[in-house]
Every structure is written in structure tokens, then in C-alpha cells.
Amino acid sequence: MKTALISVSDKTGIVYFAKELVKNGYEIISTGGTYQKLKDNKIKVTSVSDITGFPEIMDGRVKTLHPKIHGGLLCIREDKNHKKQAKDLGIKMIDMVVVNLYPFEKVAENPDSTLPDLIENIDIGGPTMLRSAAKNYHFVTVVCDPEDYEAVIDEIKLHGDTTQTTRMKLAIKVFAKTSSYDSLITESFINSFSPSFDDNSLEQKGADNLSAKMAKLCRTRLRYGENPHQSASYYSFYDHENFISQLHGKELSYNNYLDIDAALNTIMRFPACTVAILKHTNPCGIAYDKDLSVAYEKAFATDTISPFGGIVVTNSTVTKDFVKTINKVFTE
């Protein structure tokens, strides 16, 4: 029987996932609130404390930081010495880790959050288990995102276990997650602590080592990258749902986003009722007129060749007449 350790802050879909694991021959061990959630839903589950022989202590700060947990995660199954040590010490193999982290980001975004609030939402055991499992992906499946539950179950049903390729992909996802998580903590601590230092020395030291924290806003890849044979994804510091909306048309490519960025950076420099035409991120005509159609015709007159397949941007309300004017030439 395989063993899955489940300890999640976001409990979305966890009851379904745990039930499917049990159906497919997994024993479940769990902690705290997750343990109670599974038990309340009639899922057979063993407490981590029963595995370690040690209770959760210090208000749950210490639960899974124990050799019987990390030995079960990090043991190289093909290493005879590892296996002997595990047997001698009564360490049970853990074949899957299902963990998502304390919601530090939500707490950090809340303007009413205090420094103690931030500190108590720094997950210690979660990232540690994720990293141990990801390091040993040859033997351990690690799941940090509820959106992967269904695909993991489908693969187990099909093959009896996850494939090596899937375990590797999930491990990469974990290291990206923990890296982003630590970067956010660093950023939040610098913002919290630096006012206490007159010379901002902490902020200066931290700035040299900060990694950009960017949310992956496209669940699927863009249509293609700079060239059709390349792949691409869209990343942004902004909340994309409130920042930009695609009203219609095919899925955007990397070049489309590049053109949008150039168009927005161009048009924001001019007063309302301005129209700009761009080709390959370069403006080839910019004009102003109270009548948008006239503004477009003026911009077009600057260069009548480049607008074919180009980009049009305006900082005023688009009208039907304006659209008809643009539509005389193929516009991307």
C-alpha cells in the first residue's frame, strides 16, 4: 500500500482527491485541520503524530519537522543502505505529498495586517516537505496545486502510479512555488523593517538579492512566441483581469502582447482623441482630431504602407464610424 501525506491550507477539492487516492490503494496521513476535514468526510486517515510518536506543539508551529517524515520522503528506494536505515529506525516510505502553503500573499496584501500577522503566516513545514518530496521526485509525487488533482488521479488510474515525467514536472512547479513564496516574504519583510533603519541599509542589501515575484496569468501558453515554433506565457505584476480585457478574436501571441505594450506606452503620452498606428512596436503615424476617423486618416497619411497588418490604438471611445475607417486596411 502506498502512502500519501496531505496537509493543505487551501482545502479546495481535497476530499475528492483523498477519496480517489484511497480507492486506488493509498493510505492517508495528515495533520491538524486537514486531518479533521478528511475524518469528518468519513475518509480513513492517520494522524502525523501517530507516525512520529510526537504531538503537534507550539500552536502547530512544529508538526512535520521530524526524521520519520523527511526520512520517508528523502529515502532513495534503490539504495540498500537507505532502506536498511529506514527499516532499523521504523521509517515508513511516503510516496506522495499533497501540500499547499499558508496564505502569506493574502495576508501581505491586506493593509490591516501587522508584522505578527505576517510572521504567523510564514509556512515552515509545508515548504520543507514540498522541497524534500521534489528533491526525491524519482520516487515521490509532490502536488502543490489543487488544479493538478484530477490529472494526477487520471494518471494513477491509467498507469497505477504517476509517471517519472509527471513527477519531474510537478517538482519543477514546487521549486517555482517555494521560490516565489520566499521572494514575497523577503519583499514584505524589507517593507516592514526598513523604516526602522535611518540609512535604509537593510533595504539596500535586500534589493541586490530580490527576485521578481510574478504571477503566471495564463493557465495555457500563448498561441506562440516570437516565432511560430516557440512557446510563450504571459507574466505581469498587475491583476490582469482588471488591467486588460480581450473582447474577441483568436488567442494572443507573444508578438500581440509586445505590440499592445508598445501601443499603450505610446498613446498614454498624448491627449484624448489621439490615434496611433504601430508596426512591429514602432509608431508609423500619430495624429489628433476631435473626430477619431479624421485622426486615423491623418495618422495613416504619414505612412500609407506600414499600417497593413499593423496595430491601431486610441485613448478615446471607439465608434462604429471609426471602426469602418480602420477596416479599409487589414489591421491586426
Steps between C-alpha positions, in 0.01 A plus 500: 500500500630845406489792742397860435565782745236774467525836674328788323403856583278529191266202536337541158442155352694319771215271608452380140874453455547308825204271427641420156841427648344258750309329218830453320680337791646794695517533876453862612689676778422858588529790743281747691208647312553281195489188717169613651357592158574154361376325812173699494449375144537137605845456344731263682796713608792465741634794698861602436544493878426127494778457243760715678401406856518870576210746544449821308653771718534877532159581353566284196834662416663156525312209347686330216863596568600149598737229365211256462340743254803623310671162510189358333517775238873507428586130510645382169301181448774336295771565762541193726660704776214752496246218512680327790519821701133564439409148612720516810350835602141409418471760224205443267535599134283794390414480131304822454492841663197725453574840650403858431635784709368743758338795317789741563424695181142579605618612842776714347250669265268590789584857611376419852748213545763550769854365511392225744227405250763467228730294722229253603411443133851398400471130425799294620397136489316533168791627288733256676284201407448631148874543446583158646243332277603700193867415555406132504261520203641175361295323766259757647208684338464855629182702446482867601207618287136378525470544123731199457283261705290367213795445264693314771204272575443433129864398461489272804188332363667453162848389609462398864733787594613838373763495227855621546434786258200618698688480829779709353256764371328515837837537673591794277167659589582459869839670477343787305234528770737496797732746325214743441377449858840584649539802270167635621601453864829677434324789330245530782767491771706768327191721478421434866849540645673765288327801663674400824840569342594862436743414222268243338795262511275196520301611197819559302643162592175324422447671165813342354364153566130534422339285234199636316178341625272455203174311482449282195186652361447261209407148604575399142785611283463789261425404142872509427814693586698747292498238224233236434725211609562656844279484809421790732299597811378835627625635834410829665524691826141615446168335568438413136122463540471867589788619282415382150214311336488329162157561350524254211738331259744212505732422790776758526864431422817638653526754217142616560581577865820674395300720262236570768771607743659731243161642402400578859836656579466716189142621537524591868733787406230685300169677573163331443379447142847399382548203265831320447585233243787264583683230306739265681478723812605813307256791452459576130235767546350699789228767470241689703154615398166535679364261234678166553451398137678817387776439755551151357512631141760758600711233673462270197611777262837512679588155363251324271700176469587393856143499646418179308488227766582759765359605837264790564462655844289789626440656840139591418175308463488291185203573273346305215615757243853479639499121466374525139786738421761266649347201321593639160850357560578159653583571864635243742 
